[in-house]
């Protein structure tokens, strides 16, 4: 691809994605609100832009990887936003976990600039981002996806085209709703185990090998038992994702009662200062509640 690839946002996921774009040989421009986070990528060959508009100016593909609707809106439409400088044939890729309502609005704004939007949120966490093993859940035009596919392949193990724009965002919220509820339930179950007198190691081995077992249960239970909350997935972002999921499900007349309860546990952890830790830390306020 002759023109630049731009990535907006270098957090836990975006930095790993950007590193894999560089490894694949794409000419990369990066933007991050805190420029210091870009230094390692600049040292590896990326060019640092001072604004989203500068990052997008000569890019054929612009990827956003940010925290929420507000952050996404800011980089695309705010002062010196990326939409100011996109070209008629630019492909925009929104990989943040955002609401389908914002995706619909962004798609309309993109079309006014002659650009095409793919909503392509990801499954996977920090390790998958760093090793190029993400899964992209894509909504959007097939022709645009074919053009963008080499860029997405450099960061992923699979690209799943789910349908029109918005399909990826909807699927990602369903995915994270189920993950959030399972993590919250595990936190309650593990505290129950710890207070019951059972051997936690033996109890968890039974759960992991039995019907409740899943890769998520295995990974999160290990972090909970070792109190290792280095960030793979930020707790405060799961809180946000559950809220978005509840609102989107309500559009389909589905009342996510379990999401509401799980979100309450995550909000309690945020209030206790765990918002910037891994989502496994949702267990800590429960441990303190005796």
N, C-alpha and C positions, 0 to 999 in steps of 0.2 A: 504494500500500500504506500503510495508515493507521499501523501500528505501526513501531517502529524496525527497521532492519537493523543487526546487530552483526557486526563482524569482529574476530577474535582473532588477533593476529600481524601485525606491520607490518614485515616484513623486505623483501628485494628484491622479492618478488612481492606480498605483502600490501599494501604501501603504494600501489603502482600500482592494485591492485584497489579499494582504499578510495577513492582519488581519483576513479575513474570512477563509483563509486556516488554520490559527492557530486555529480558533474557531472550525473548522471541525475536528481537531485532527491530521492533517498531520504534520510529522516532517519537519520543514521548515528551509531552509537556505536562507539567503537574501544577496544580494549585491547591493550597491549603491555607486556611485562615491563619494558622500559626506556621510561618515559613520555616521555623527551625525543624519541624518534623519532616521536611522535604530534603534535608541536607544529605542523608545517605543516598537517596535516589539521584540527587544532583551529582554527587561524587561518582555514581555508577553510570552517568551519561544522560540523565533527564535534564530538561530545561525547565527552570522555575518561572512561572508567570506570576505577576503581582496582582492580577484580577482574573475572575472567570472569563471576562470578555477577551482579555489578552490570550488566555489559554485556548479559547475556542477559535480564534481568528483564522488560523490556517489549518484547522483540524478537519479531517474527513469523518472522524468518529469522536464524539465527546461523551465521556462516561461520568456519571455522578454517583458517588458512594458516600451518603451522608446519614445523619441521625434520624431525621423526621421530615414531615411536610414543610415545616417552617424553614429548616436549613436548605432543603431542596429548592423551595421557592426563592430563597435568597440568592443562591448561586445562578439560577436560571434567569430570574426576572428582576432582581434587585439592582441597585446602582452598580454599573459595570458588570451586569450579569451576562452570562454566556449567550443568551439569545440575541444580544445586541450585535454580535459579530458572526453568527453562524451563516454558512453559505447555503445556496439553494439545494445542493446535493449532500449537505451534512446529515449524518445519522446520529441522533441523540439516543443515548442509552441511559435510562434511569434504573440503577441497580440498588438504590436505597429501598428499605422497607417503608413504603409510604401508603397513603390511602388511595384506593381506586378513584375516589372523587378528584384528588389532586392529579392523578395520572390523566384522567379525562381532560382536565383543564390544560395541563401541560401539552397534551397532544394537539389540542386546538391552537394553542399559542405557537407550537412548533410549525404547524401547517401554515400559519400566517406568515412565517419567515421562509416558507418553501422547504422546510426540513422535515424529516421523518423521525418519529419517536418509536423506540422499542422500550417497553417496560420489561426489565430483565433482572428482577431480584434474584438473590442467590440462596442456596442452602449450603451449609457448611459453616465453620467458624475459623478462628485465626489460623490453625494449622493447615486447613484445606486452602485458605487463601495464599498462604506462603508456599505451598507445594503445588499449586496449580490444579487442585482437585475439587474445585467448586462445581456445583450444578446450577446452571442458569435456567430460570423459569420464565419463558419469554412470551410476551404478548405483542402482536404487531404484524406489520406487513411482511409477507414471505420474501418478497424481493429484497427488502431492506435487510432482513435477517441473513439472507445469502451473502450480501455484501459485507455485513459485519461479522459473519461467522469466523473468519480467520482470527480476528481480534478476540472474540469470546473463547475460541478454542485454546488460545495461549494461556488462559487462566482457569481452565475447567477440565473436568472429566466427561461432562455431558451438557448438551444444550437441548432443552425440551421446549418445543413450540406448542403452546397451549391454546392459541386462538388469537382473536383480535386484541388490540391495545386494551390493557386493563386486566387481561387474563392472568398475567404473571403476578400482579399485585394481589389479586384475589386469592390465588393459590398459596402465595407466601403467607398471607395472614391466616389461612386455614392451617398451614404447617406450623406456624409459630404459636397459634392458639393451642394446638395439641401438645406441643413441646412445653409451653408454659404451664399448662395444667398438670402435666406429668412431673415437671420439676417441683411444683408446689406440693403435689401429693407425696412425692418422694421425701421432701423435707419433713412433712408431718409424720410420715411413716418411720423415718430414721430416728427422729426424736422419740417417738413411741418405743422403738427398739432400744434406744439408749437408756430409757428410764424403766424398761420392763425387766431388766436383769438378763436379757438374752445376750449372747455373744454377738456383737455387731458383724464381725467378719463372717461367722457362720450364717447368720440371718441373711446378710446381703448375698452370699454365694447361692443360697436357695432362691432368692428373688431373681437374681440375674440369670440363673439357669432355668427358671420356671416361666409360667405364662406372663408375669409382669415384665420379664426381662426385655431389654432393648439396648442398642448402642448408647442411647442417651442416658438411660438409667445407670449403665456401667460407668460412663465417663463422669457423670455428675456425682454419683455416690462416692467415687474415689476422691473427688475434690472436697466433698462435704466431710468425709471421715478424716482427711488429712488437713483440713482447714486451709487448703490451697486455693486462694481466690484470685490468682493472677488471671488477667482478663482473656477469656476466649469469646465470651458474649456478655456484654455489659448488662448488669441487672436493670438499670434504668431504661434500657432500650426494650427489654422484655415487658416492662410495665407499660410502655407506650404501645407496643405491638398488641398487647391484649386489649387495650382500650380501642385501638383502630379495628381490631377483629370484632369486638362487640358492636361497634357502630356499623360496620359493613354487614354483619350478619343480620342486624335489625332491618336493613334494607330488603332482606329476603324473608322478613317476618320470622326470624330465628332468634330466640332469646338465649344467649350464651351464659347461663347461670354459673357454670363451672368456671368460665373465664372471669366472671365478676368476682367470685370468691378467690381465685388464684391471684387476680390483680390486687386484691386487698392485702394478701401476704407480701407481694412484691412492694406495694406502696409502704407497708410497715417497715420493710427493710430499707427502703430509700430514706424514710424518716429517721432511721437509726444510723444513717451515714454510709450505707452499703451501695448506694447508687452507682458509684464508680468502680465497684468490684465485679467479679464474675457473678453471673446469675445464681451460681451454686450457693452464694452467701445468703440467699433467702432463708436458709435454715437458722441463721444465728439469732434473730429475734425470737424464734420459737424455742431455742435452747435456753434463752434468758427468761422466758415466760414460765415461771415455776409457781 
